[in-house]
Amino acid sequence: MEFLKTFNIQKENNGVSSGKIYLNGAGSKITSFSPVDGSEIGSVFSASPTQYEQIVNTAASAFESWRNVPAPKRGEIVRQFGEKLRKNKEA
């Protein structure tokens, strides 16, 4: 589980984010288990219905801004994001 630390993933994590805002999940706890040995990998707290609405509204607002960014600039941002992901490909 050492590789999870590279991405700052803890034993318990909040799973409510729009990318701009992060909330302490007030919904149910979802636990992931290893398919290899059944051991617990970690868990995440989901959104409550109210938090879900808040995140969806935030994302919809972000979309309104993002769609006005010219396609070449959006492409460059996505390319840079891909480079960051590739840096941690092995992990």
MITOR-799123 format. One record per residue: residue number from 1; y, z, x of N, C-alpha, C in turn. Coordinates in steps of 0.1 Angstrom, whole numbers. Example, Ala and Ser with C-alpha at 12.3 -4.5 7.8 and 13.67 -1.06 7.14 Angstrom:
2
<r><seq>1</seq><n_v>-57</n_v><n_w>78</n_w><n_u>132</n_u><ca_v>-45</ca_v><ca_w>78</ca_w><ca_u>123</ca_u><c_v>-33</c_v><c_w>78</c_w><c_u>132</c_u></r>
<r><seq>2</seq><n_v>-22</n_v><n_w>71</n_w><n_u>128</n_u><ca_v>-11</ca_v><ca_w>71</ca_w><ca_u>137</ca_u><c_v>0</c_v><c_w>79</c_w><c_u>129</c_u></r>
% end
This chain:
91
<r><seq>1</seq><n_v>-12</n_v><n_w>0</n_w><n_u>8</n_u><ca_v>0</ca_v><ca_w>0</ca_w><ca_u>0</ca_u><c_v>13</c_v><c_w>0</c_w><c_u>8</c_u></r>
<r><seq>2</seq><n_v>11</n_v><n_w>-1</n_w><n_u>21</n_u><ca_v>22</ca_v><ca_w>-1</ca_w><ca_u>30</ca_u><c_v>32</c_v><c_w>-12</c_w><c_u>27</c_u></r>
<r><seq>3</seq><n_v>27</n_v><n_w>-24</n_w><n_u>23</n_u><ca_v>36</ca_v><ca_w>-35</ca_w><ca_u>21</ca_u><c_v>46</c_v><c_w>-32</c_w><c_u>9</c_u></r>
<r><seq>4</seq><n_v>42</n_v><n_w>-23</n_w><n_u>0</n_u><ca_v>51</ca_v><ca_w>-20</ca_w><ca_u>-11</ca_u><c_v>64</c_v><c_w>-14</c_w><c_u>-6</c_u></r>
<r><seq>5</seq><n_v>63</n_v><n_w>-6</n_w><n_u>4</n_u><ca_v>74</ca_v><ca_w>1</ca_w><ca_u>10</ca_u><c_v>85</c_v><c_w>-9</c_w><c_u>15</c_u></r>
<r><seq>6</seq><n_v>80</n_v><n_w>-21</n_w><n_u>19</n_u><ca_v>89</ca_v><ca_w>-31</ca_w><ca_u>24</ca_u><c_v>99</c_v><c_w>-35</c_w><c_u>13</c_u></r>
<r><seq>7</seq><n_v>94</n_v><n_w>-35</n_w><n_u>1</n_u><ca_v>102</ca_v><ca_w>-39</ca_w><ca_u>-11</ca_u><c_v>108</c_v><c_w>-27</c_w><c_u>-18</c_u></r>
<r><seq>8</seq><n_v>107</n_v><n_w>-15</n_w><n_u>-12</n_u><ca_v>112</ca_v><ca_w>-3</ca_w><ca_u>-18</ca_u><c_v>106</c_v><c_w>0</c_w><c_u>-32</c_u></r>
<r><seq>9</seq><n_v>93</n_v><n_w>-3</n_w><n_u>-33</n_u><ca_v>85</ca_v><ca_w>0</ca_w><ca_u>-45</ca_u><c_v>79</c_v><c_w>14</c_w><c_u>-43</c_u></r>
<r><seq>10</seq><n_v>82</n_v><n_w>23</n_w><n_u>-53</n_u><ca_v>77</ca_v><ca_w>36</ca_w><ca_u>-52</ca_u><c_v>65</c_v><c_w>38</c_w><c_u>-61</c_u></r>
<r><seq>11</seq><n_v>59</n_v><n_w>50</n_w><n_u>-61</n_u><ca_v>48</ca_v><ca_w>53</ca_w><ca_u>-70</ca_u><c_v>52</c_v><c_w>52</c_w><c_u>-84</c_u></r>
<r><seq>12</seq><n_v>64</n_v><n_w>56</n_w><n_u>-88</n_u><ca_v>70</ca_v><ca_w>54</ca_w><ca_u>-101</ca_u><c_v>83</c_v><c_w>47</c_w><c_u>-100</c_u></r>
<r><seq>13</seq><n_v>85</n_v><n_w>37</n_w><n_u>-108</n_u><ca_v>97</ca_v><ca_w>28</ca_w><ca_u>-107</ca_u><c_v>103</c_v><c_w>26</c_w><c_u>-121</c_u></r>
<r><seq>14</seq><n_v>116</n_v><n_w>24</n_w><n_u>-121</n_u><ca_v>123</ca_v><ca_w>20</ca_w><ca_u>-133</ca_u><c_v>123</c_v><c_w>5</c_w><c_u>-134</c_u></r>
<r><seq>15</seq><n_v>119</n_v><n_w>0</n_w><n_u>-146</n_u><ca_v>117</ca_v><ca_w>-14</ca_w><ca_u>-148</ca_u><c_v>128</c_v><c_w>-21</c_w><c_u>-157</c_u></r>
<r><seq>16</seq><n_v>139</n_v><n_w>-14</n_w><n_u>-158</n_u><ca_v>149</ca_v><ca_w>-19</ca_w><ca_u>-167</ca_u><c_v>162</c_v><c_w>-24</c_w><c_u>-159</c_u></r>
<r><seq>17</seq><n_v>163</n_v><n_w>-37</n_w><n_u>-158</n_u><ca_v>174</ca_v><ca_w>-43</ca_w><ca_u>-150</ca_u><c_v>178</c_v><c_w>-56</c_w><c_u>-155</c_u></r>
<r><seq>18</seq><n_v>190</n_v><n_w>-59</n_w><n_u>-154</n_u><ca_v>195</ca_v><ca_w>-73</ca_w><ca_u>-157</ca_u><c_v>198</c_v><c_w>-80</c_w><c_u>-144</c_u></r>
<r><seq>19</seq><n_v>196</n_v><n_w>-73</n_w><n_u>-133</n_u><ca_v>200</ca_v><ca_w>-79</ca_w><ca_u>-120</ca_u><c_v>214</c_v><c_w>-73</c_w><c_u>-116</c_u></r>
<r><seq>20</seq><n_v>222</n_v><n_w>-70</n_w><n_u>-125</n_u><ca_v>235</ca_v><ca_w>-64</ca_w><ca_u>-123</ca_u><c_v>235</c_v><c_w>-49</c_w><c_u>-126</c_u></r>
<r><seq>21</seq><n_v>228</n_v><n_w>-45</n_w><n_u>-137</n_u><ca_v>228</ca_v><ca_w>-31</ca_w><ca_u>-141</ca_u><c_v>213</c_v><c_w>-27</c_w><c_u>-140</c_u></r>
<r><seq>22</seq><n_v>211</n_v><n_w>-14</n_w><n_u>-137</n_u><ca_v>198</ca_v><ca_w>-8</ca_w><ca_u>-136</ca_u><c_v>198</c_v><c_w>4</c_w><c_u>-145</c_u></r>
<r><seq>23</seq><n_v>188</n_v><n_w>6</n_w><n_u>-153</n_u><ca_v>188</ca_v><ca_w>17</ca_w><ca_u>-162</ca_u><c_v>175</c_v><c_w>25</c_w><c_u>-160</c_u></r>
<r><seq>24</seq><n_v>175</n_v><n_w>38</n_w><n_u>-162</n_u><ca_v>163</ca_v><ca_w>46</ca_w><ca_u>-162</ca_u><c_v>155</c_v><c_w>43</c_w><c_u>-175</c_u></r>
<r><seq>25</seq><n_v>144</n_v><n_w>36</n_w><n_u>-173</n_u><ca_v>136</ca_v><ca_w>32</ca_w><ca_u>-185</ca_u><c_v>132</c_v><c_w>44</c_w><c_u>-194</c_u></r>
<r><seq>26</seq><n_v>135</n_v><n_w>43</n_w><n_u>-207</n_u><ca_v>133</ca_v><ca_w>53</ca_w><ca_u>-216</ca_u><c_v>121</c_v><c_w>49</c_w><c_u>-225</c_u></r>
<r><seq>27</seq><n_v>114</n_v><n_w>38</n_w><n_u>-222</n_u><ca_v>102</ca_v><ca_w>34</ca_w><ca_u>-229</ca_u><c_v>90</c_v><c_w>39</c_w><c_u>-223</c_u></r>
<r><seq>28</seq><n_v>79</n_v><n_w>33</n_w><n_u>-227</n_u><ca_v>66</ca_v><ca_w>38</ca_w><ca_u>-222</ca_u><c_v>64</c_v><c_w>35</c_w><c_u>-207</c_u></r>
<r><seq>29</seq><n_v>55</n_v><n_w>42</n_w><n_u>-201</n_u><ca_v>51</ca_v><ca_w>41</ca_w><ca_u>-187</ca_u><c_v>39</c_v><c_w>31</c_w><c_u>-186</c_u></r>
<r><seq>30</seq><n_v>41</n_v><n_w>21</n_w><n_u>-178</n_u><ca_v>30</ca_v><ca_w>11</ca_w><ca_u>-176</ca_u><c_v>25</c_v><c_w>13</c_w><c_u>-162</c_u></r>
<r><seq>31</seq><n_v>12</n_v><n_w>15</n_w><n_u>-160</n_u><ca_v>5</ca_v><ca_w>17</ca_w><ca_u>-148</ca_u><c_v>-3</c_v><c_w>5</c_w><c_u>-143</c_u></r>
<r><seq>32</seq><n_v>-2</n_v><n_w>2</n_w><n_u>-131</n_u><ca_v>-10</ca_v><ca_w>-9</ca_w><ca_u>-125</ca_u><c_v>-21</c_v><c_w>-3</c_w><c_u>-116</c_u></r>
<r><seq>33</seq><n_v>-33</n_v><n_w>-9</n_w><n_u>-118</n_u><ca_v>-44</ca_v><ca_w>-5</ca_w><ca_u>-110</ca_u><c_v>-50</c_v><c_w>-16</c_w><c_u>-101</c_u></r>
<r><seq>34</seq><n_v>-55</n_v><n_w>-13</n_w><n_u>-90</n_u><ca_v>-61</ca_v><ca_w>-23</ca_w><ca_u>-81</ca_u><c_v>-74</c_v><c_w>-29</c_w><c_u>-87</c_u></r>
<r><seq>35</seq><n_v>-75</n_v><n_w>-42</n_w><n_u>-87</n_u><ca_v>-87</ca_v><ca_w>-48</ca_w><ca_u>-92</ca_u><c_v>-99</c_v><c_w>-46</c_w><c_u>-82</c_u></r>
<r><seq>36</seq><n_v>-95</n_v><n_w>-42</n_w><n_u>-70</n_u><ca_v>-106</ca_v><ca_w>-41</ca_w><ca_u>-60</ca_u><c_v>-113</c_v><c_w>-28</c_w><c_u>-62</c_u></r>
<r><seq>37</seq><n_v>-106</n_v><n_w>-17</n_w><n_u>-63</n_u><ca_v>-113</ca_v><ca_w>-4</ca_w><ca_u>-64</ca_u><c_v>-109</c_v><c_w>5</c_w><c_u>-75</c_u></r>
<r><seq>38</seq><n_v>-100</n_v><n_w>0</n_w><n_u>-84</n_u><ca_v>-95</ca_v><ca_w>7</ca_w><ca_u>-95</ca_u><c_v>-85</c_v><c_w>18</c_w><c_u>-93</c_u></r>
<r><seq>39</seq><n_v>-81</n_v><n_w>19</n_w><n_u>-80</n_u><ca_v>-71</ca_v><ca_w>30</ca_w><ca_u>-77</ca_u><c_v>-57</c_v><c_w>26</c_w><c_u>-82</c_u></r>
<r><seq>40</seq><n_v>-49</n_v><n_w>36</n_w><n_u>-85</n_u><ca_v>-36</ca_v><ca_w>34</ca_w><ca_u>-91</ca_u><c_v>-27</c_v><c_w>28</c_w><c_u>-80</c_u></r>
<r><seq>41</seq><n_v>-20</n_v><n_w>17</n_w><n_u>-83</n_u><ca_v>-11</ca_v><ca_w>11</ca_w><ca_u>-74</ca_u><c_v>3</c_v><c_w>17</c_w><c_u>-76</c_u></r>
<r><seq>42</seq><n_v>7</n_v><n_w>18</n_w><n_u>-88</n_u><ca_v>21</ca_v><ca_w>23</ca_w><ca_u>-92</ca_u><c_v>23</c_v><c_w>22</c_w><c_u>-106</c_u></r>
<r><seq>43</seq><n_v>35</n_v><n_w>26</n_w><n_u>-111</n_u><ca_v>38</ca_v><ca_w>25</ca_w><ca_u>-125</ca_u><c_v>53</c_v><c_w>22</c_w><c_u>-126</c_u></r>
<r><seq>44</seq><n_v>56</n_v><n_w>17</n_w><n_u>-138</n_u><ca_v>70</ca_v><ca_w>14</ca_w><ca_u>-141</ca_u><c_v>73</c_v><c_w>18</c_w><c_u>-155</c_u></r>
<r><seq>45</seq><n_v>85</n_v><n_w>23</n_w><n_u>-157</n_u><ca_v>90</ca_v><ca_w>27</ca_w><ca_u>-170</ca_u><c_v>97</c_v><c_w>16</c_w><c_u>-177</c_u></r>
<r><seq>46</seq><n_v>92</n_v><n_w>12</n_w><n_u>-189</n_u><ca_v>98</ca_v><ca_w>1</ca_w><ca_u>-196</ca_u><c_v>110</c_v><c_w>5</c_w><c_u>-204</c_u></r>
<r><seq>47</seq><n_v>117</n_v><n_w>-5</n_w><n_u>-210</n_u><ca_v>129</ca_v><ca_w>-2</ca_w><ca_u>-218</ca_u><c_v>126</c_v><c_w>3</c_w><c_u>-232</c_u></r>
<r><seq>48</seq><n_v>135</n_v><n_w>11</n_w><n_u>-236</n_u><ca_v>135</ca_v><ca_w>15</ca_w><ca_u>-250</ca_u><c_v>140</c_v><c_w>3</c_w><c_u>-258</c_u></r>
<r><seq>49</seq><n_v>139</n_v><n_w>2</n_w><n_u>-271</n_u><ca_v>145</ca_v><ca_w>-9</ca_w><ca_u>-279</ca_u><c_v>160</c_v><c_w>-10</c_w><c_u>-277</c_u></r>
<r><seq>50</seq><n_v>167</n_v><n_w>1</n_w><n_u>-276</n_u><ca_v>181</ca_v><ca_w>0</ca_w><ca_u>-274</ca_u><c_v>184</c_v><c_w>-6</c_w><c_u>-260</c_u></r>
<r><seq>51</seq><n_v>177</n_v><n_w>-2</n_w><n_u>-250</n_u><ca_v>179</ca_v><ca_w>-7</ca_w><ca_u>-236</ca_u><c_v>175</c_v><c_w>-22</c_w><c_u>-236</c_u></r>
<r><seq>52</seq><n_v>165</n_v><n_w>-25</n_w><n_u>-243</n_u><ca_v>161</ca_v><ca_w>-39</ca_w><ca_u>-243</ca_u><c_v>172</c_v><c_w>-48</c_w><c_u>-248</c_u></r>
<r><seq>53</seq><n_v>178</n_v><n_w>-44</n_w><n_u>-259</n_u><ca_v>190</ca_v><ca_w>-51</ca_w><ca_u>-265</ca_u><c_v>201</c_v><c_w>-52</c_w><c_u>-255</c_u></r>
<r><seq>54</seq><n_v>204</n_v><n_w>-41</n_w><n_u>-248</n_u><ca_v>215</ca_v><ca_w>-41</ca_w><ca_u>-238</ca_u><c_v>212</c_v><c_w>-51</c_w><c_u>-227</c_u></r>
<r><seq>55</seq><n_v>200</n_v><n_w>-51</n_w><n_u>-222</n_u><ca_v>196</ca_v><ca_w>-60</ca_w><ca_u>-211</ca_u><c_v>197</c_v><c_w>-75</c_w><c_u>-216</c_u></r>
<r><seq>56</seq><n_v>192</n_v><n_w>-78</n_w><n_u>-228</n_u><ca_v>192</ca_v><ca_w>-91</ca_w><ca_u>-233</ca_u><c_v>206</c_v><c_w>-96</c_w><c_u>-234</c_u></r>
<r><seq>57</seq><n_v>215</n_v><n_w>-88</n_w><n_u>-240</n_u><ca_v>229</ca_v><ca_w>-91</ca_w><ca_u>-241</ca_u><c_v>236</c_v><c_w>-94</c_w><c_u>-228</c_u></r>
<r><seq>58</seq><n_v>233</n_v><n_w>-85</n_w><n_u>-218</n_u><ca_v>238</ca_v><ca_w>-87</ca_w><ca_u>-205</ca_u><c_v>234</c_v><c_w>-101</c_w><c_u>-199</c_u></r>
<r><seq>59</seq><n_v>221</n_v><n_w>-104</n_w><n_u>-200</n_u><ca_v>215</ca_v><ca_w>-116</ca_w><ca_u>-195</ca_u><c_v>221</c_v><c_w>-128</c_w><c_u>-202</c_u></r>
<r><seq>60</seq><n_v>223</n_v><n_w>-127</n_w><n_u>-215</n_u><ca_v>229</ca_v><ca_w>-138</ca_w><ca_u>-223</ca_u><c_v>244</c_v><c_w>-141</c_w><c_u>-218</c_u></r>
<r><seq>61</seq><n_v>251</n_v><n_w>-130</n_w><n_u>-215</n_u><ca_v>265</ca_v><ca_w>-131</ca_w><ca_u>-210</ca_u><c_v>265</c_v><c_w>-138</c_w><c_u>-196</c_u></r>
<r><seq>62</seq><n_v>255</n_v><n_w>-134</n_w><n_u>-188</n_u><ca_v>254</ca_v><ca_w>-139</ca_w><ca_u>-174</ca_u><c_v>251</c_v><c_w>-154</c_w><c_u>-175</c_u></r>
<r><seq>63</seq><n_v>243</n_v><n_w>-158</n_w><n_u>-184</n_u><ca_v>239</ca_v><ca_w>-172</ca_w><ca_u>-186</ca_u><c_v>252</c_v><c_w>-180</c_w><c_u>-189</c_u></r>
<r><seq>64</seq><n_v>261</n_v><n_w>-175</n_w><n_u>-197</n_u><ca_v>273</ca_v><ca_w>-182</ca_w><ca_u>-201</ca_u><c_v>281</c_v><c_w>-185</c_w><c_u>-188</c_u></r>
<r><seq>65</seq><n_v>281</n_v><n_w>-176</n_w><n_u>-179</n_u><ca_v>289</ca_v><ca_w>-178</ca_w><ca_u>-166</ca_u><c_v>281</c_v><c_w>-187</c_w><c_u>-157</c_u></r>
<r><seq>66</seq><n_v>268</n_v><n_w>-185</n_w><n_u>-156</n_u><ca_v>260</ca_v><ca_w>-193</ca_w><ca_u>-146</ca_u><c_v>260</c_v><c_w>-208</c_w><c_u>-150</c_u></r>
<r><seq>67</seq><n_v>259</n_v><n_w>-211</n_w><n_u>-163</n_u><ca_v>259</ca_v><ca_w>-225</ca_w><ca_u>-166</ca_u><c_v>271</c_v><c_w>-233</c_w><c_u>-163</c_u></r>
<r><seq>68</seq><n_v>282</n_v><n_w>-225</n_w><n_u>-160</n_u><ca_v>295</ca_v><ca_w>-232</ca_w><ca_u>-157</ca_u><c_v>296</c_v><c_w>-234</c_w><c_u>-142</c_u></r>
<r><seq>69</seq><n_v>287</n_v><n_w>-229</n_w><n_u>-134</n_u><ca_v>287</ca_v><ca_w>-231</ca_w><ca_u>-120</ca_u><c_v>281</c_v><c_w>-245</c_w><c_u>-117</c_u></r>
<r><seq>70</seq><n_v>288</n_v><n_w>-253</n_w><n_u>-109</n_u><ca_v>283</ca_v><ca_w>-267</ca_w><ca_u>-107</ca_u><c_v>269</c_v><c_w>-267</c_w><c_u>-101</c_u></r>
<r><seq>71</seq><n_v>261</n_v><n_w>-277</n_w><n_u>-105</n_u><ca_v>247</ca_v><ca_w>-278</ca_w><ca_u>-102</ca_u><c_v>244</c_v><c_w>-277</c_w><c_u>-87</c_u></r>
<r><seq>72</seq><n_v>252</n_v><n_w>-284</n_w><n_u>-78</n_u><ca_v>250</ca_v><ca_w>-283</ca_w><ca_u>-64</ca_u><c_v>251</c_v><c_w>-268</c_w><c_u>-58</c_u></r>
<r><seq>73</seq><n_v>261</n_v><n_w>-261</n_w><n_u>-64</n_u><ca_v>263</ca_v><ca_w>-247</ca_w><ca_u>-60</ca_u><c_v>251</c_v><c_w>-238</c_w><c_u>-65</c_u></r>
<r><seq>74</seq><n_v>247</n_v><n_w>-240</n_w><n_u>-77</n_u><ca_v>235</ca_v><ca_w>-233</ca_w><ca_u>-82</ca_u><c_v>223</c_v><c_w>-236</c_w><c_u>-73</c_u></r>
<r><seq>75</seq><n_v>221</n_v><n_w>-249</n_w><n_u>-70</n_u><ca_v>210</ca_v><ca_w>-252</ca_w><ca_u>-62</ca_u><c_v>210</c_v><c_w>-245</c_w><c_u>-48</c_u></r>
<r><seq>76</seq><n_v>222</n_v><n_w>-244</n_w><n_u>-42</n_u><ca_v>223</ca_v><ca_w>-238</ca_w><ca_u>-29</ca_u><c_v>220</c_v><c_w>-223</c_w><c_u>-31</c_u></r>
<r><seq>77</seq><n_v>224</n_v><n_w>-216</n_w><n_u>-41</n_u><ca_v>221</ca_v><ca_w>-202</ca_w><ca_u>-44</ca_u><c_v>206</c_v><c_w>-200</c_w><c_u>-45</c_u></r>
<r><seq>78</seq><n_v>199</n_v><n_w>-209</n_w><n_u>-53</n_u><ca_v>185</ca_v><ca_w>-208</ca_w><ca_u>-55</ca_u><c_v>178</c_v><c_w>-211</c_w><c_u>-41</c_u></r>
<r><seq>79</seq><n_v>183</n_v><n_w>-220</n_w><n_u>-33</n_u><ca_v>177</ca_v><ca_w>-223</ca_w><ca_u>-20</ca_u><c_v>177</c_v><c_w>-210</c_w><c_u>-11</c_u></r>
<r><seq>80</seq><n_v>189</n_v><n_w>-204</n_w><n_u>-11</n_u><ca_v>191</ca_v><ca_w>-192</ca_w><ca_u>-3</ca_u><c_v>181</c_v><c_w>-181</c_w><c_u>-8</c_u></r>
<r><seq>81</seq><n_v>180</n_v><n_w>-180</n_w><n_u>-21</n_u><ca_v>170</ca_v><ca_w>-170</ca_w><ca_u>-26</ca_u><c_v>156</c_v><c_w>-172</c_w><c_u>-22</c_u></r>
<r><seq>82</seq><n_v>152</n_v><n_w>-185</n_w><n_u>-22</n_u><ca_v>139</ca_v><ca_w>-189</ca_w><ca_u>-17</ca_u><c_v>137</c_v><c_w>-186</c_w><c_u>-3</c_u></r>
<r><seq>83</seq><n_v>147</n_v><n_w>-188</n_w><n_u>6</n_u><ca_v>146</ca_v><ca_w>-184</ca_w><ca_u>20</ca_u><c_v>143</c_v><c_w>-169</c_w><c_u>22</c_u></r>
<r><seq>84</seq><n_v>150</n_v><n_w>-161</n_w><n_u>14</n_u><ca_v>148</ca_v><ca_w>-146</ca_w><ca_u>15</ca_u><c_v>134</c_v><c_w>-143</c_w><c_u>11</c_u></r>
<r><seq>85</seq><n_v>129</n_v><n_w>-149</n_w><n_u>0</n_u><ca_v>115</ca_v><ca_w>-147</ca_w><ca_u>-4</ca_u><c_v>105</c_v><c_w>-151</c_w><c_u>7</c_u></r>
<r><seq>86</seq><n_v>107</n_v><n_w>-163</n_w><n_u>13</n_u><ca_v>98</ca_v><ca_w>-167</ca_w><ca_u>24</ca_u><c_v>98</c_v><c_w>-158</c_w><c_u>36</c_u></r>
<r><seq>87</seq><n_v>109</n_v><n_w>-151</n_w><n_u>39</n_u><ca_v>109</ca_v><ca_w>-142</ca_w><ca_u>50</ca_u><c_v>98</c_v><c_w>-131</c_w><c_u>48</c_u></r>
<r><seq>88</seq><n_v>95</n_v><n_w>-128</n_w><n_u>35</n_u><ca_v>85</ca_v><ca_w>-117</ca_w><ca_u>33</ca_u><c_v>72</c_v><c_w>-123</c_w><c_u>27</c_u></r>
<r><seq>89</seq><n_v>70</n_v><n_w>-135</n_w><n_u>30</n_u><ca_v>58</ca_v><ca_w>-142</ca_w><ca_u>24</ca_u><c_v>45</c_v><c_w>-135</c_w><c_u>28</c_u></r>
<r><seq>90</seq><n_v>43</n_v><n_w>-131</n_w><n_u>40</n_u><ca_v>31</ca_v><ca_w>-125</ca_w><ca_u>44</ca_u><c_v>29</c_v><c_w>-112</c_w><c_u>36</c_u></r>
<r><seq>91</seq><n_v>39</n_v><n_w>-104</n_w><n_u>35</n_u><ca_v>38</ca_v><ca_w>-91</ca_w><ca_u>27</ca_u><c_v>34</c_v><c_w>-94</c_w><c_u>13</c_u></r>
% end
